[in-house]
Amino acid sequence: MELEIHVFHYLVVSTVMLFCGIYGFCTRKNLLAMLISVELMLNASNINFAVFNRYLFPGQLEGHFFSLFGIAIAAAETAVAIAIIINVYRNFNRVLTDDVSHMKG
């Protein structure tokens, strides 16, 4: 017996990941937790790219290339965000969003 997973199941997983990322980004004050939430949202979009490519254009790889491009953008974004978070930690010995607002001026 072959178990077939439909598009709906992938979309449910992707939607749950997206909303968990949005909830985490809106409710957290820790910059690292917010960064993890953004990564969760980007991974949800990468799942959508791969799934829609698989079901709409099974012989082509555009969705997979978009996913790889999204992973590269996420890696660059993470490197910049970690550098900013390290700078905030060096100045305030904490990594909370309130500390960033004190860095103005």
Protein Blocks (a to p, Z undefined) as FASTA:
>chain_A
ZZdddfklmmmmmmmmmmmmmmmmmmpmbfklmmmmmmmmmmmmmmmmmmmmmmmmmmbc
klmmmmmmmmmmmmmmmmmmmmmmmmmmmmnopacfklmmmmgZZ
